[in-house]
Amino acid sequence: MSRSGPPVHRGAFGVEQAHRLLWRAGFGARPGQAERLAEMGLDRAVRSLTRPASTRLTGPAPHDHDGHPLAPRDAWGHDHCWWLDRMVRTEAPLVERMTLVWHDWFATSKSGGPTQTLVLRQNALLRRHALGSFEDLAVDITRDPAMLLWLNGVDNSRWAPNENYARELQELFCLGAGRGYGEGDVRELARALTGFRCDWGDAGATNFRFDAKSHDPGVKRIYGRRRRYGWQDGVRRVLDNPEHPSFVVAKLWSAFVPTPPPAATARALERMYVRGGRRVRPLVEAILRHPHLYDDGRRMAKPPVVQAAGMLRAVGRYVDMTDWAWLCDEAGQLLFAPPNVAGWDDTRWLDTATFRARWKMASYICDPAALKTDADKAAVPTTPAALVDAALAFWGAPPLSATTRAGLERYAAGALATAAQKWEREQWPVLVANALRMLIAMSPDLLTS
Amino acid sequence: MAHDPRACCTEHGRAARAGAGLPAIEAGMPDPAGTGLSRRSLLVRSAGLALSVYGAGRLAGVPAFEEGIAQAAAGPDGSVLLTVFLDGGADGLSVLAPVSDADYRKLRPNLALDAGAGPAFAEDERLMWHPSAAPLAQLHGEGKLTVLPAVGYDHPDQSHFTSRHFWEVGALDPTLRTGWMGRLLDRIGTPDNPLQGLSLGSQLGPALAAGANPVAAVDKAEDVGFWTPGTCGVVGDGVVDGFAAVGRDHLGSGDVAVAQAARAAAFTGAVSTALAPLGADGKPTFTPQAAYPSGDFAGRLAGFAAMLAAGLPIRCATVSAPGAYDTHADQTENLGKNLRSASDALLAFQRDLEARGLADRVLTLVWSEFGRRAAENGSGTDHGAAGIGLLMGSRVSGRMIGEFPGLDRLDDEGNLRATADFRGLYGSLAGDWFGVDPAAVLPGASGIGRPVILR
C-alpha cells in the first residue's frame, strides 16, 4: 500500500475478528467458517469476500411451510423470503450484502407502485453491479422500471417535467442534501432526464422505454455549464460534481463502520475512487481492511434481515417457511419495502417495539431445535458455565463479552436453584439450556456485531 | 407453528409450579397477598405495594427501571394525553359535512351527504356530523368533545410523509428528529421510566421520539410475555428478568450500538414486567368498564384504560385508528366504515375512563396529517390542507377552536384554509395540561395563539 493509501488493520486477526468481518461483509458465519477465515489472515480473508471464487447457492431450495416452492413475483412476502434465501445459501455473501447496501441506497419500495416482478428485476440489477462501477450502477438504475415508477421518471416529459428523480439523485443518491447543487440544478437536471415512458394496461405498467419525442432536447444549465444534456450525460454530470466522491465514500463507509472515517482515510478513499474510475470493489476492500472495522468500541446493530439470515446460517437451517416476511417486517425491515426513499433508519433498529419482534425471530429458530426434557437430559450439562457454553455452541460459538457471560450464568444459577425435587433437578438444566439459547441470541453481543 | 408455552412441562411439573414459591425478596417482608404470585407480579401488582417494597430503598439489585416505574407511579397522578392518528389524511368535510354550505353539493356532487342524514352540529348550523360519527356527536352534546373544524398550518404540504412529520415533531421542520411529545417527556418525565411515553402498537410513534428520556411500544397490554421454546414454569418466567438484567449490565457501555441494544432489552423487560398483571398469552385479566366494539384499536384503548387504572405512570401515548383515510377512491364506503370503528371505540374508551374514575386525568387528541380537497375526484378525494381535529375528555372546554371557514373561500389549490394551527393546540396542551412552558417544547411557535382547551 502506498504512502497515501488508507491504513490497514495490523492487530490480531483471529476468530473474533473473522466473526466481525463475516457479519459486516455478509450474514455471519456458517459453522466453522470464522475459524477457516481466521486462518487465511486479513488480506486473503478480505479477498475471499470481495473476489469470491463462486457465487453459487448451496443447500436446499427455499420453500414455504408446506414444502411448496416460493412464488416471489406473486405472493406477499415470498419476494422477501426469496432474497433471504440467497443471503443464507450464497457462497458470495458480500455480493448479497452489497446488493442490500444498494437497495437501501437507491431505496425503492413496492408500496409506491412497482410490482414484485419489477422490484425483483431491480434486485438483479443491483446484484449485477454489487461490486462494480458506481457510474454504471447510477446510469442503469436511472432507467430501471421500478425506479422509473417509484420516483416518477415515467411522469417526467419535456412538456411536464417532474423533478422527483432529479432531486433524489442528487440529494440522496449522489451528492447529499444541499451539497454542490441548487434548486435551479434540480429543475435543469429534471429536463435532462425527460423522455422515459411506459404503457399502462391490465397488467399494470409495461413497455418501459426512452422515447426521444418526449425528451427535452434543449440546452440545460447544470452546475454552471450549458450543454444539450441527454439523460446519460445528465447522470454523469452529477457524478462529475466535486461533492460526489466524498458523498459516496462517507455513505459506503457508513454501511460497514458506525463512526465517520478519519479525514485522511476519507481523502485516501476519495482519491482511490476518482482515480480508479468509480469502481466500488477497491473501496470496499480498503474499508474491510481498515483498523476501525475491528475496533472494540465500534459495534453496529445487525439489520433485522441480516440477523435472520445469520441465525439461519449459524444453525445450518434454510428458508423452510415464509413467516420470515412478517417476522422481519415487525422487526422493521421488510425487503423491497423500505420506509421511504431515504432507506431504512439504522439508528432506530433496536427499541422496545423491535426487541420483541427480534425475540420472535429467534424463537422461530430455537423452537424446532429445542432440547427435550426426556430425550436430551443426559446430554445437557448441569453447571451454569457449561450450560452457557453449550448454548453458545448452538449459535456456532460466537464471541461473548464477560459482562454478558456473567449475566447469563447468574440467570442459569438462579433458575437451577429453584429446582427442589429430584425430577426438577434432572429437568431444569434442559429448560435452562433452551432459555440460554434465546438469551444469547438477544444479548447486546449478538444483536450487534 | 404451534406455540404451547407449557409444551415442555409434564403435568407433574405444572402441579409443582404453584407450590414452588419464590425466594423472598427481603427477609421479614410480608408475604404477598394471594398465592401463585411470581416475584415480578408482586412488584407491580399494585403501585402501592411496589412502592412499599421499593420505598425503603434497601434492596440490593433492585432492577433500576422497575424502581423507576414504581417511583413514578407513586407520585401524584399525572395528566395523560393520548393521540389518535387517522392515517392518510381524513376528510374533515365528511366527518363534519357542511350540508348547508351553498357550495357543498357543487363540489361534492357524488359524495355529498344528505342534510339530516346525521346528527346536527350545535355550534355551527351549516355542519352535520357524519352518521358514522354519531358517538362523537353524543360526546359533543355532553360537552366532552372540542372540535377543530379546520386545523392545519400555513403553506400546507400535501405529502403524507412531510405533513405527518410536521405534526409529529410539532414544527414545520423537515429535519427535526425529536417528537413534540418526546420533548415534553424530556421535561416532565424521568430517565428510568420507559412507560411514560407509550406507543400502543408494534411501532414506536415518532411523536414520542425523545431526546433523553426513554419511551416504549406495547402492541397489546395482555400480550407482553416472551415465549421461550422449550422452557416453562419458573425457568421460563425468569427469561424476562434474564435479558433485562443483561441489558442493564451493559447500559453504561461506551459503544453506541451496545448501549442501544442494552436499553432496548432493559426497557422491554421493565415494560413487560410492569404489564404482566394485565394478562398473559393474549388473554386479558383486566375487565373493561365499558362495552368496546371488537378490533385491535378498541382492544388497545381498553388495555390502555386498564394500564392507567393499574396506576402505571403513563403520561403520553400514541395509537393509530383502524383503516386508511387516504380515500382517493371508494371514499363513501371506506370512510364510513373506518369512522364508525374509531368513533365507537373512542366513546367506549371515554365511558371506561369515566367508570374507572380516570376521566379527569386523560385527554385524547384525534388528528390527521391533512384534510382533503374540497372538490371530489371520481369516487374519492385528493390530498387537501386543513382538516378536522378533535379533543376528547371530561375536562375539555367543549367549545369549538377556530371556525369552519366556508367553502367559498378555499385556497388557490381548492383546499380548506386553516382556522387553527396545530402548534397552538400543542402549546395549550403543553402549558395548560402538563404545566410545561410551551416555548421549551415547541420551537418557533411562540407567535402562534394558544386556544383555551380546558373548561
Interface residues (C-beta under 8 A of the other chain):
Chain A: H65 P258 D296 G297 R298 R299 M300 A301 M321 D323 E330 G332 N340 R348 W349 L350 D351 T352 A353 T354 F355 R356 A357 W359 S363 Y364 C366 D367 A370 L371 K372 T373 S401 T403 T404 A406 G407 L408 R410 Y411 G414 A415 T418 A420 Q421 W423 E424 Q427 W428 V430 L431 V432 A433 N434 A435 M438 L439 M442 S443 P444 D445 L447 T448
Chain B: M1 H3 C8 T10 H12 G13 A16 A20 L22 F161 P194 S199 G201 S202 Q203 L204 V215 A216 A217 V218 D219 F226 W227 T228 P229 G230 T231 C232 G233 V234 V235 G236 G238 V239 D241 G242 F243 A245 V246 G247 D249 H250 S253 G254 D255 V256 A257 V258 Q260 A261 A262 R263 A264 A265 F267 T268 V271
